Amino acid sequence: MLRRSPGAAALFAIVWSSLAAAVYFSLGVVAQNALGLTPVVFLGAAIFFALTAMTYVEGASMLPERAGSTVFARHAFDELWSFIAGWAVLLDFLILIAVTAFVATHYGAGFWEPLGSGALEITLALGIIGYVALRNIRGAGGGRTIERVSALVVVDVLLQLLIVVLGALLIVDIEALTRTIELGTSPSWEGLLFALTVSTVAFTGLEAASGLAGEVRVSRRDLRRLLAGTTVSVLVIYVGISLVAVASLPVTPGAAPLTEEARDAPVLALVAAFDPPWLAEGLRYAIAALATITLVVAAHGAMLGLSRLAYSLGTNRQIPTVIGRLHRRHGTPYVVIALAALLASVLVLPRDLEFLVGIYAFGAMLAFLIAHVSICVLRYRQPDRPRPYRIAPSLRIGRGELPLPAVLGALMAAGGLVSLLAFHAGARTVGLVWMAVGVALYVGYRRRMGMPLLARVVVSETVLSRAETARAEYGSILVPVFGSALDDDIVQTAGRLAASEDPEEGAGRGATIEAIWVFEVPLSLPLDARLPEAQLRAADAALARAKAVGEEYEGVEVMTATVRARRVGEGIVREAARRGVELIVLAAEEPSRIRGGARLGGVGGPLDNFVGEATKHVVRKAPCRVILTAPPGDEDG
């Protein structure tokens, strides 16, 4: 259950740092395409933010693990859809790193103009990306970082509110703004649809905030206040600052295209229209300093979100382990961070902000669409799951309640995705190629490792760490698997005991894990009787999964086999003796609920009721040591 804590302020800071950064880099692109309808576009973005925030809050409040669209899709659908959502968010984080680093140079040019052009611009942008990557590899972060971000967010909100108030008093003329609108011509339908989609790119901060689920505790009342406060802030500042932008930037019919500064650093350009000159000059330096810092912080946050997501994908066996490898000293996914820094650096080189923002919007729309649909599906698949926050209003349809805001959000996200594919060549080409490569990587990796495409496969963090230095304690280990949720745990336990001494240098020698499936054949049939196809398929799937999980440990080889026996315990003991293994790692089954003593095969005395008959037989008769996992707990007692 959620409880009161200062977590609400931290979540607000995480969400708003992304929202504030997006004002600094998206305002110019939106104004250039939406012209006089820019305030209407940002009003629509604020509405979409409210709908999407409700979806993410319900999902994060009901799921015990770090949430986000990839987790929502895992619970609502399967592991493939979870990967698709995660891969789309990875694209967003990657583009956000490139965009924020690039635009930061243009706001830095508010102090010294050469910073925003030529070789110096590229050098500074690459330097920001390198700095962010190094900070994340070293594991910078924690409570002090959140406190600093929170302070920065407060200053940023106050400054943007000041710009809105001063702009309303000094330069906004509503009647003059409405005279410039000729829908379909100024702006064009294509430009308006593109602007509507691009205006929502800021909302990936919801992914980062929901990723803290299970770490930050917030009361139900604070959760609702956080949602309402963030939505009102977005509405006031986004609509207000867009009104000022339309009044101050040349976006009227017949006006010259936006200058490079107005497109890439729009807030600097709009304060230049303020009068008197000393006010414009003072605001220029304040914006230059604050925007540059905010954009660098946003780049750092995007890299942090990317590394956390890559860790999740790695432990859920959705990307190759080598990509999610953790640093020996810092415990961070340094391979992913280094690859992201390299790709972001390449994306910066063309210096085309509209191209990058379009691709960013593609990933955002796809992730938001999956998130909204997942929450709708979970209302039917898990209707009784506790939901500290529940989207309202909902419509009763069949055996579940359909959340109408999530439905509307899904329709808006689907419309934005379709418009991007229709009108933006960069999103259509790069976005679809990125997703196709990702799905091919996922399918190829799972097929090569013998893992199912749709089922979840989880490995421990030690699999991703090259700091694993435990000496192999046993030369051969027998692991019976039963197709249960405990199979991964027992194989991981065996893998850690079997791992080679030094995976970094290849020293030492690993062990062999003998994974077996025991078919219990009834006395009414001969031992070599034909087995049902369903049992054979279940055995093959469980053994393939055990092999994939076990061989993630350095130097470990997993051999698989099926065994027939009259009793499961007898089959395990017989195979252990025949194979000469040194250890059996076994998931203890729960004892029978039959009362009346051990003679009836049920629960006996107080010292004889901890496991079932098969486990007791293995413990008593095994020719080697046995390690047991705890049996499942009794829900009733």
Phi, psi and omega in degrees: 000144180288146177226162185289138177193173178284016182294332182298319179296321179295317180295319178299318180297319181294315181293313186287332177300324176288319179297316181295317179298322182294326175301318184291331183250341184261341185301317181294317180295317180295314181297324180293331182261325183267344179051235185292344179270011180305316177298323179294321178298315180289333172295316175298323178296321179296320178296315179297324177299316180301315180296316182290322179298320178299318178299313182291325180292317178298314181297316181291329182283335185264342184256136186283344183260173176304125190263196186127171185301327181293324178284321177303314182293327179297316182283329183275325185236259181205185186289331179293314178293327175299317178294318181301316178297315180296322180292323176294319179292324175302318177300318180298313179299319180297312179295321181298321177300314181295315184295311183295322178295319180294312184289330178302326179294326181286326174286327174298333178294349174297336175267320182214111190304322181299343180296338184259020181206157173067205184295328181295323178299312180294318181298316180293319179297316178294325177296320178296316179298316179297319178297315180297318180296316181296318179299320182285326176295323180281355174079029180294140178154202179103192186299320182295323178296317178300319179298318180293318178297320179299317178296319178297320180297318179300313180297319182295315179299316181296319180292318179293325174296321178298318179296319179298314182294312181295320179296321179296324182280328191258322191228345185283128177230099187300318182297319179294326180293316184291335180291341183272357187266122172227088188304130182098336178244311180221088007272167175285159178299320180297314180296321181294315179296319178296318180296319178300321181287315182296328183295347181263003187294340183291344195278002175292350171300335176296326177296314180295319181292317180291339176293347177270004178304134183091347179249323180252126181259129182226136178289164180298317180297316179294328178297316179292319178296320178299314180297314181293316182295318179294319180296316179296319179299315179298316182299310184293310186284317181296311181291318181298312183288333176288326174299316178296321181296315181296325181285334187254335181266151181283080181241019178274158179303134179088348180286157178293152178303157179301140175291169179300320180294317182293328180280316186267341176220066190295327182291326173297318183291323184286328179287342178294340179277355181288153179224135013282168184301324181295328177292315179298319181292318179296316178294326179300313181290323179296316179294317181303317182289310186291319181295319180299314180295315181299319181292321177294319177298320178296321177296319177297316179296322178295320178292323177296315177298320179298316182292322178294320179293319179296323176299316179297316179297323181291315181288340176263014175055043177256343172228155180304143183301325182297329179287324180269013184303136181267148179293139183301320185264315188267344178070024180251153180285078189292331180293314178298316181298316179295318178296319179296318178297320179294313181294320178297323178296320178295320181292333180289328189304320179291341179056045181242096185294317182296323177298314181293317182294326177296318178293320178302316180296325178301309180297320181295313181298320180294315180295317180294322178300314180295321180296312180298314181295322180298317180296322176297316181294321181295334176298334180261323182281329179228062186293333185265002181292136179300133179232096178304328172237133182231126180297135176226148002277160177234150181247125180287116178226117181067227183265006181226173178248121183272119180286112186296320176301323178291324177296314179297319177298320178296319179295319179294318178295319179296319177297318178296320179296317180295319180295323177295315180295331181279322192246348184242109184297322181297313179296319182294317185279300184294317182298311181292322178295317178302313182293321180295317178297319180297314180296320178297319178298314181297310182296315180298318180295313181294321178295316182296324181272000179071028181258150177292150182285328190254341183272152180280135176232119185244136173238160181282166180300330183297335178294327182275350185261131176274005178273005179296114186235011183293136178286145177297120184271337183224143181280329179213139185227133177262128181232102173285134177242153186228008181075021181258175180293341181277351183302314181300319181297314184288326177292322176295320176300313178296321180297319179293323178288336185260353187297147180291165191293316186221093183293338182290321184250357180077011181287161178078176182226132180280183183246175177252131173261124178262096180272124182232153172240124182260117173274120178271108184265125182292157182297338181288350180237150173291156183299330181265020180295155179293133183264149178300144181300324181298320179293320179296317179295320179297319179295314180300317181295316181294320180290321178297320179293318178298321179295317181296316181291314184294323184280002170289340180275137188300128174078006183263132174247133180250121176257139183240149179198157173249147184228143176251137178204161177285328177225143183300315181300317179298319180296320180294314181297316181299317181291323178299319179291317182295322183272347179066037182287160181265344185204146170243126174251119192228137172275110184292130179277155181290143179294157177297148177276000180293129178265151176133006175102164184296333182296334178268007179082013182245214184277128180259229182286182184295339180258011187230024187234027184267336179216175180274181186296318182298317181294317179298323179296317180296316181298320183283326190252351186298140180276008183212183179290152180230131173249126181251142166274162178289140177290160178302142181287158178278116184296335183275343186214000000 
